Amino acid sequence: MILIKKIISNLDKNVKKEVEFISLKYANISNVYTKLLKIASTLYPINSKLKRLEILKNEATNTIIIIGDKEEADVLRKYVADL
């Protein structure tokens, strides 16, 4: 329920954001999530002027959820494929 509330609160803001779901078939969600957070923080530092991304994980469905700018999310999607 907390995950759903987080997604809705991000979508309610006036910034154009998209939600992208990336299902993992064989990889461990915790390992991929941790690595993806490190990659995202390097590419898109919190104090930068780039649009803010939010990365969530749903362990029950082994899914990464990226909320934010589509172009930035697409970059992260490519990294997930390599992880």
C-alpha positions in Angstrom: 0.0 0.0 0.0 2.9 2.4 0.8 4.3 1.7 -2.7 1.0 2.7 -4.3 0.8 5.9 -2.2 4.3 6.8 -3.3 3.5 6.3 -7.0 0.3 8.4 -6.7 1.9 11.2 -4.8 4.6 11.5 -7.5 2.1 11.5 -10.3 0.0 14.2 -8.6 2.7 16.8 -8.9 2.6 19.2 -11.9 5.8 17.9 -13.4 5.5 15.7 -16.5 6.5 12.3 -15.2 6.0 8.8 -16.4 5.9 5.5 -14.6 7.9 2.6 -16.0 7.8 -1.0 -14.7 10.8 -3.3 -15.4 10.1 -6.9 -14.6 13.1 -9.0 -13.7 13.0 -12.6 -14.8 16.2 -14.1 -13.4 18.0 -11.3 -11.5 17.7 -10.7 -7.7 15.6 -7.5 -7.2 17.7 -6.4 -4.2 21.0 -6.6 -6.0 19.7 -4.8 -9.2 17.9 -2.2 -7.1 21.0 -1.3 -5.1 23.2 -1.1 -8.2 20.6 1.0 -10.1 20.3 3.5 -7.2 24.1 4.0 -7.4 24.0 4.4 -11.1 21.1 6.9 -10.9 22.8 9.0 -8.2 25.9 9.2 -10.3 24.1 10.2 -13.5 21.5 12.4 -11.9 22.9 13.9 -8.6 20.2 15.2 -6.2 21.5 18.7 -6.3 21.5 18.8 -10.2 18.9 20.8 -12.1 17.8 17.6 -13.9 14.3 16.3 -13.3 14.0 14.2 -10.2 13.8 10.4 -10.6 12.3 8.0 -8.1 13.3 4.4 -8.2 11.2 1.8 -6.2 11.2 -1.9 -6.0 8.4 -4.4 -5.6 9.9 -7.6 -4.2 6.6 -9.5 -4.5 6.6 -9.1 -8.3 10.4 -8.8 -8.7 9.8 -5.4 -10.5 11.8 -2.2 -10.6 9.6 1.0 -10.8 11.0 4.2 -12.2 9.1 7.4 -11.9 10.3 10.4 -13.7 11.4 11.9 -17.0 11.0 9.4 -19.8 14.4 10.0 -21.4 16.2 9.6 -18.0 14.1 6.4 -17.3 15.0 5.0 -20.7 18.7 5.4 -19.9 18.3 3.5 -16.6 16.3 0.8 -18.3 19.3 0.1 -20.5 21.5 -0.3 -17.5 19.0 -2.7 -15.9 19.2 -4.9 -19.0 22.9 -5.1 -18.5 22.7 -5.9 -14.8 
